Amino acid sequence: MNDSFSKEVAIRALLKTKGYEFDHHHHWWVREWSTNNGQEKVLEVAAKGDNGEWQKMMMKPDGYLFYTETIREEIEE
């Protein structure tokens, strides 16, 4: 098994253990956060870009993106 494949498997396994689910429609991993007794919701998304790097994004359910960062070594909580 080559290093890039094993890293990919490890990242996907880590995402699953952190509560992310794969969204086949958007081709990304997502988990939902809520606050104010469920009145406000935020999606935390992890997606592999065309350049091969993973991005972590925070967005509203309507798609409004308000935070993004490149994930270098691991998916952080």
PEKA-V922957 format. One record per residue. N is the residue number from 1. RES is the residue in one letter. SS is DSSP state (H for helix, E for strand, C for the rest). PSI is psi in radians with two decimals (* if undefined). OMEGA is omega in degrees with one decimal (* if undefined). Layout:
n:N res:RES ss:SS psi:PSI omega:OMEGA
n:N res:RES ss:SS psi:PSI omega:OMEGA
This chain:
n:1 res:M ss:C psi:2.26 omega:-179.4
n:2 res:N ss:C psi:2.87 omega:-174.3
n:3 res:D ss:H psi:-0.73 omega:-177.4
n:4 res:S ss:H psi:-0.66 omega:178.6
n:5 res:F ss:H psi:-0.77 omega:-179.7
n:6 res:S ss:H psi:-0.60 omega:175.9
n:7 res:K ss:H psi:-0.73 omega:178.7
n:8 res:E ss:H psi:-0.78 omega:178.5
n:9 res:V ss:H psi:-0.74 omega:-179.7
n:10 res:A ss:H psi:-0.74 omega:179.6
n:11 res:I ss:H psi:-0.79 omega:-179.8
n:12 res:R ss:H psi:-0.69 omega:177.5
n:13 res:A ss:H psi:-0.71 omega:178.6
n:14 res:L ss:H psi:-0.74 omega:178.0
n:15 res:L ss:H psi:-0.77 omega:179.7
n:16 res:K ss:H psi:-0.73 omega:-178.8
n:17 res:T ss:H psi:-0.40 omega:179.3
n:18 res:K ss:C psi:0.12 omega:174.2
n:19 res:G ss:C psi:0.13 omega:176.3
n:20 res:Y ss:C psi:2.60 omega:173.3
n:21 res:E ss:E psi:2.55 omega:-179.4
n:22 res:F ss:E psi:2.24 omega:177.4
n:23 res:D ss:E psi:1.83 omega:-176.2
n:24 res:H ss:C psi:-0.50 omega:-179.5
n:25 res:H ss:C psi:-0.78 omega:-177.3
n:26 res:H ss:C psi:-0.18 omega:-179.3
n:27 res:H ss:C psi:0.82 omega:176.0
n:28 res:W ss:E psi:2.96 omega:176.8
n:29 res:W ss:E psi:2.43 omega:-174.8
n:30 res:V ss:E psi:2.57 omega:167.4
n:31 res:R ss:E psi:2.66 omega:-174.1
n:32 res:E ss:E psi:2.41 omega:175.3
n:33 res:W ss:E psi:2.60 omega:175.1
n:34 res:S ss:E psi:2.73 omega:179.7
n:35 res:T ss:E psi:3.05 omega:-178.1
n:36 res:N ss:C psi:0.90 omega:179.2
n:37 res:N ss:C psi:0.70 omega:176.5
n:38 res:G ss:C psi:0.04 omega:-177.6
n:39 res:Q ss:C psi:-0.51 omega:179.5
n:40 res:E ss:E psi:2.38 omega:179.9
n:41 res:K ss:E psi:2.54 omega:177.6
n:42 res:V ss:E psi:2.44 omega:175.5
n:43 res:L ss:E psi:2.28 omega:172.8
n:44 res:E ss:E psi:2.07 omega:-171.7
n:45 res:V ss:E psi:2.41 omega:171.5
n:46 res:A ss:E psi:2.20 omega:-177.3
n:47 res:A ss:E psi:2.49 omega:176.4
n:48 res:K ss:E psi:2.14 omega:-178.4
n:49 res:G ss:C psi:2.99 omega:178.9
n:50 res:D ss:C psi:-0.44 omega:179.6
n:51 res:N ss:C psi:0.00 omega:178.3
n:52 res:G ss:C psi:-0.10 omega:179.0
n:53 res:E ss:C psi:2.57 omega:177.5
n:54 res:W ss:E psi:2.44 omega:177.0
n:55 res:Q ss:E psi:2.47 omega:171.0
n:56 res:K ss:E psi:2.25 omega:-177.1
n:57 res:M ss:E psi:2.58 omega:173.3
n:58 res:M ss:E psi:2.28 omega:-178.4
n:59 res:M ss:E psi:2.78 omega:174.6
n:60 res:K ss:E psi:2.78 omega:179.1
n:61 res:P ss:C psi:-0.41 omega:178.4
n:62 res:D ss:C psi:0.01 omega:177.4
n:63 res:G ss:C psi:-0.08 omega:179.2
n:64 res:Y ss:C psi:1.98 omega:-178.5
n:65 res:L ss:E psi:2.16 omega:-179.1
n:66 res:F ss:E psi:-0.02 omega:177.5
n:67 res:Y ss:E psi:2.44 omega:174.2
n:68 res:T ss:E psi:2.56 omega:175.9
n:69 res:E ss:E psi:2.66 omega:174.6
n:70 res:T ss:E psi:2.35 omega:178.9
n:71 res:I ss:E psi:2.02 omega:-176.4
n:72 res:R ss:C psi:-1.04 omega:-171.4
n:73 res:E ss:C psi:-0.67 omega:-176.0
n:74 res:E ss:C psi:2.84 omega:175.3
n:75 res:I ss:C psi:2.10 omega:-178.0
n:76 res:E ss:C psi:2.70 omega:176.1
n:77 res:E ss:C psi:* omega:*
